[in-house]
Amino acid sequence: MAVPKRKTSPMKRGFRRSADALVAPAYVEDKDSGELRRPHHIDLKTGMYRGRQVLDPKKS
């Protein structure tokens, strides 16, 4: 049976447990299109960002 040779330090234990605090990404409803998008990201469907046209609208 495998047995650790040394005690795991608190720092290494913290490194291992750091992923426990991760949460699902947040989404907000776009004011213009009503689509869900990430905060501070371009709405890919309309190409708008903060009220300005940044990209060409996506062709569906």
Contacts in CASP RR format, 6 or more apart in sequence:
PFRMAT RR
TARGET T0000
AUTHOR 0000-0000-0000
METHOD contacts of the structure
MODEL  1
MAVPKRKTSPMKRGFRRSADALVAPAYVEDKDSGELRRPHHIDLKTGMYR
GRQVLDPKKS
25 38 0 8 1.000
26 38 0 8 1.000
26 39 0 8 1.000
27 36 0 8 1.000
27 37 0 8 1.000
27 38 0 8 1.000
27 39 0 8 1.000
28 36 0 8 1.000
28 37 0 8 1.000
28 38 0 8 1.000
28 39 0 8 1.000
29 35 0 8 1.000
29 36 0 8 1.000
30 36 0 8 1.000
30 37 0 8 1.000
30 43 0 8 1.000
30 46 0 8 1.000
30 48 0 8 1.000
32 43 0 8 1.000
32 46 0 8 1.000
32 48 0 8 1.000
32 51 0 8 1.000
33 43 0 8 1.000
33 45 0 8 1.000
33 46 0 8 1.000
33 48 0 8 1.000
35 43 0 8 1.000
35 45 0 8 1.000
35 46 0 8 1.000
37 43 0 8 1.000
37 44 0 8 1.000
41 49 0 8 1.000
42 48 0 8 1.000
42 49 0 8 1.000
42 54 0 8 1.000
42 55 0 8 1.000
43 49 0 8 1.000
44 55 0 8 1.000
44 58 0 8 1.000
45 57 0 8 1.000
45 58 0 8 1.000
46 57 0 8 1.000
46 58 0 8 1.000
47 53 0 8 1.000
47 54 0 8 1.000
47 55 0 8 1.000
47 56 0 8 1.000
47 57 0 8 1.000
47 58 0 8 1.000
48 54 0 8 1.000
END
